[in-house]
Amino acid sequence: MIKALLSLTRPANLVTSVADVLAGMSIAGYFLIPNFGLAAIAWLCLATVGLYGGGVVFNDVFDAELDAIERPERPIPSGVVSKQAASILGTSLLAVGILASFWVNQTAGILAIAISAAALIYDRFGKHHNWLGPVNMGLCRGLNLLLGVSILPDQVMPWVWVGLVPIVYIAAITMISRGEVHGGSPITLRVAGLLYALVIGCVAALAQWRQQLGTAFPFLILFGYSIFPPLWRAVKEPIGRNIGLAVKAGVLSLIIMNAAWVAAFASFPLALIVFLLLPLSRFLAKAFAVT
C-alpha cells in the first residue's frame, strides 16, 4: 500500500522538481550571497516536492477511468489505492507545498498557489487539448523554476521570462508522450526535436551572456546526448515503447538542464551537486514509473 501511494507521486520526477528550484535560486543569484541561508532552500525544496507530488497524484485520480482501460496495472484502477485515498494524498501534498512556500515569503506562496492551479487545470482539462495541454504542462515547470527564483522576491519580475524555456521543453515532452500507448507521429517527434534544440540554444545563449558558456558547456553536451538519441529511435520507429523511453529520458534529463542553468548563473561545483541528483532520480525510476 505504501509503495503504491509513493508510486502515485512519481518519486523519480520529484527529484527533477528539486533541481528546478535549485536552478531558479541560481538564476536569482542567491548562491552568490555570502553566507546564504540554508533554511529557505530546504523549505522551497519541500514545497516543490509537495506541489509536484500533489499534481501528479491528481493526474491519476482524474485519469482513473481511462487508466482502467489503457493502464490497468496502475494503483488506482488495480484497486490497490482508492480514489478517495489518492485524493486525500494529493490534497495534503498540495497543502504542504503551499504552506512551505508561504513560510519562505509571500511571493513564493502566491507562485505555489499558481502552480497548484495550473497542475489541477492540466489534470482535469488541459491534457485533452492538442495545443493547450503541452503549454499548460510546461507552465507548471516554468512556474516551478520561478518558485526557486522567488527565494529573492525582487528577482522574480526581472527573470520571469526565463520561465518560457522550461515551458517550451516540457511542451515538447508532452507532445511526445501522447504516443506512449498507441504510438506516435514522426512529424510530431521531429517538431519536439526542434524545440529541444531551441531550448539548448537559449540556455547556451544565456550562459554566453553571463560569460559562463565554458562552465555550462559540458552539461549542455550531456543534456543533448541524453535526450536526442532516444528521440531519434522513436522517430525511426514510433511505437509506444520507444516513445515511452524518449519521454523518460526527457523527464530525467531535466536535472542536466538545471545543472546547466546553475553552471551559467552560479558555479561549476554547485552545478555538479545538482547533476549528482541524476543517479538518485535514475535509481528511483527503476522502482517507480516516470510517466
C-alpha positions in Angstrom: 0.0 0.0 0.0 2.8 2.5 0.9 4.7 1.7 -2.2 1.5 2.2 -4.3 0.9 5.6 -2.7 4.5 6.5 -3.3 4.3 5.4 -6.9 1.4 7.9 -7.4 3.8 10.8 -6.6 6.4 9.7 -9.3 9.4 9.8 -6.9 12.0 10.0 -9.7 10.2 13.1 -11.1 10.1 14.7 -7.6 13.9 14.8 -7.7 13.7 16.8 -11.0 11.4 19.3 -9.4 14.0 19.9 -6.7 16.6 20.5 -9.4 14.2 23.1 -11.0 14.1 25.1 -7.7 17.8 25.0 -7.2 18.3 26.3 -10.8 15.8 29.1 -10.0 17.8 30.0 -6.9 20.9 30.2 -9.0 19.2 32.5 -11.6 18.2 34.8 -8.8 21.8 35.0 -7.6 21.0 33.5 -4.2 24.1 31.3 -4.1 26.3 34.3 -4.8 25.3 35.9 -1.5 27.9 35.5 1.2 26.7 33.1 3.9 23.4 32.4 2.2 20.8 30.7 4.5 20.0 27.0 4.1 16.5 27.2 5.8 14.9 28.9 2.8 16.5 26.4 0.4 15.1 23.5 2.5 11.6 25.0 2.7 11.4 25.6 -1.1 12.7 22.1 -1.8 9.9 20.7 0.4 7.4 23.0 -1.3 8.2 21.8 -4.8 8.1 18.1 -3.7 4.6 18.7 -2.3 3.4 20.7 -5.3 4.7 18.3 -7.9 3.7 15.2 -5.9 0.2 16.6 -5.4 -0.2 17.5 -9.1 0.8 14.1 -10.4 -1.4 12.3 -7.8 -4.4 14.2 -9.1 -3.4 13.3 -12.6 -4.0 9.7 -11.8 -7.2 10.5 -9.9 -8.7 12.2 -12.9 -7.4 9.5 -15.3 -8.7 6.6 -13.3 -11.4 5.5 -15.8 -9.1 5.8 -18.8 -6.2 4.0 -17.0 -8.6 1.2 -16.2 -8.6 0.5 -20.0 -5.1 1.5 -21.0 -3.0 1.0 -17.9 -5.0 -1.3 -15.5 -1.8 -2.1 -13.6 -1.7 1.4 -12.0 -2.5 1.7 -8.3 -6.0 3.2 -8.7 -7.5 1.1 -11.5 -5.9 -2.0 -10.0 -7.7 -1.3 -6.7 -4.6 -1.1 -4.6 -5.4 2.6 -3.8 -8.8 4.0 -3.7 -9.7 7.3 -5.5 -10.6 8.8 -2.1 -7.2 7.9 -0.6 -5.4 9.2 -3.6 -7.4 12.5 -3.4 -6.6 12.9 0.2 -2.9 12.3 -0.5 -2.9 14.8 -3.4 -4.7 17.5 -1.4 -2.3 17.0 1.5 0.7 17.3 -0.7 -0.5 20.5 -2.4 -1.3 22.0 1.0 2.2 21.2 2.2 3.7 22.8 -0.9 1.7 26.0 -0.5 2.3 26.3 3.3 6.0 25.7 2.9 6.2 28.3 0.2 4.4 31.0 2.3 6.8 30.1 5.1 9.6 31.5 2.9 7.8 34.6 1.6 4.5 35.8 0.2 5.8 35.8 -3.4 6.7 32.1 -3.1 3.3 31.4 -1.6 1.5 33.1 -4.5 3.6 31.2 -7.0 2.8 27.9 -5.2 -0.9 28.6 -5.5 -0.5 29.3 -9.2 1.4 26.1 -9.6 -1.3 24.1 -7.9 -4.0 25.7 -10.0 -2.0 25.1 -13.3 -1.5 21.5 -12.3 -5.1 20.8 -11.5 -6.3 22.6 -14.7 -3.9 20.4 -16.7 -5.0 17.2 -14.9 -8.7 17.9 -15.4 -8.9 19.8 -18.7 -5.6 20.8 -20.3 -4.3 17.4 -21.2 -7.3 16.8 -23.5 -6.3 19.8 -25.8 -3.8 19.4 -28.6 -2.0 22.7 -28.0 -3.2 23.9 -24.6 -2.2 20.6 -22.9 1.6 20.8 -23.7 1.6 24.6 -22.9 -0.3 24.1 -19.7 2.1 21.3 -18.5 5.1 23.4 -19.5 3.6 26.3 -17.4 3.8 24.1 -14.3 7.5 23.7 -14.8 8.1 27.3 -15.7 6.4 28.4 -12.5 8.4 25.9 -10.6 11.6 27.4 -11.9 10.3 30.8 -10.8 9.4 29.3 -7.4 13.2 28.9 -6.9 13.8 32.5 -8.2 11.3 33.7 -5.5 13.8 33.0 -2.8 14.7 36.6 -3.6 11.3 38.1 -4.3 12.6 41.2 -6.1 14.3 38.9 -8.7 11.1 37.3 -9.9 9.9 40.0 -12.3 13.4 40.6 -13.9 13.6 36.9 -14.6 10.0 35.9 -15.2 10.7 35.5 -19.0 13.2 32.7 -18.3 10.2 30.6 -17.3 9.5 30.3 -21.0 12.4 27.9 -21.5 11.0 25.1 -19.4 7.6 25.7 -20.9 9.0 25.0 -24.3 10.9 22.0 -23.2 8.0 20.4 -21.2 5.6 21.2 -24.0 7.9 19.2 -26.3 8.0 16.2 -23.9 4.2 16.4 -23.5 3.7 16.3 -27.3 5.9 13.2 -27.4 4.1 11.5 -24.5 0.8 11.4 -26.3 2.1 8.5 -28.4 3.1 6.4 -25.4 0.2 4.0 -25.6 -0.8 3.7 -29.2 2.4 5.0 -31.0 3.1 8.5 -32.3 3.7 10.6 -35.4 7.2 11.0 -36.7 6.3 14.6 -37.6 5.3 15.4 -34.0 8.6 13.8 -32.8 10.6 15.9 -35.2 8.9 19.1 -34.1 9.7 18.1 -30.5 13.4 17.7 -31.5 13.4 21.2 -32.9 12.0 22.5 -29.6 14.7 20.6 -27.8 17.4 22.3 -29.9 15.8 25.7 -29.3 16.0 25.1 -25.5 19.6 24.1 -25.7 20.3 27.2 -27.8 18.5 29.5 -25.3 20.5 28.1 -22.3 23.7 28.4 -24.2 23.0 32.0 -25.2 22.3 33.0 -21.6 25.4 31.2 -20.5 27.4 33.2 -23.1 25.8 36.4 -22.0 26.8 35.6 -18.4 30.3 34.7 -19.7 29.9 31.3 -18.3 29.5 29.2 -21.5 32.6 27.3 -20.9 31.3 26.3 -17.4 27.9 25.3 -18.8 29.1 23.7 -22.0 29.8 20.2 -20.5 26.3 20.0 -19.1 24.7 21.2 -22.3 26.6 18.4 -24.2 25.4 15.8 -21.8 21.9 17.2 -22.0 21.8 16.8 -25.7 23.4 13.4 -25.6 20.7 12.3 -23.1 17.6 13.5 -25.0 18.4 13.2 -28.7 19.3 9.5 -29.2 16.1 8.2 -27.5 14.1 10.7 -29.5 15.8 9.7 -32.8 15.0 6.0 -32.1 11.4 7.0 -31.6 11.4 8.9 -34.9 12.7 5.9 -36.8 10.2 3.5 -35.1 7.4 5.5 -33.4 6.0 2.6 -31.3 4.8 3.0 -27.7 7.9 1.5 -26.1 10.3 3.8 -27.9 8.2 6.8 -27.2 8.0 5.9 -23.6 11.8 5.7 -23.4 12.1 9.1 -25.1 9.7 10.6 -22.6 11.5 9.1 -19.7 14.8 10.4 -21.0 13.4 13.8 -21.5 12.0 14.0 -17.9 15.1 12.7 -16.1 17.3 15.0 -18.3 15.6 18.0 -16.7 18.2 17.5 -14.0 21.1 18.0 -16.5 19.3 21.1 -18.0 19.0 22.5 -14.5 22.7 21.8 -13.8 23.5 23.8 -16.9 21.4 26.7 -15.5 23.4 26.5 -12.3 26.7 26.4 -14.1 25.6 29.5 -16.1 24.5 31.6 -13.1 26.4 30.2 -10.1 29.4 27.9 -10.3 30.6 24.5 -11.6 30.8 22.9 -8.1 27.2 23.8 -7.4 26.2 22.6 -10.9 27.9 19.3 -10.2 25.9 18.9 -7.0 22.7 19.4 -8.9 23.9 17.0 -11.6 24.5 14.3 -8.9 20.7 14.3 -8.3 20.5 12.4 -11.6 21.8 9.0 -10.3 19.2 9.3 -7.5 16.4 10.0 -10.0 17.5 7.1 -12.3 17.6 4.8 -9.3 14.1 5.7 -8.3 13.0 5.4 -11.9 13.9 1.7 -11.8 11.4 1.2 -8.9 8.7 3.6 -9.8 7.0 4.7 -13.1 8.2 8.1 -14.5 5.1 8.6 -16.8 
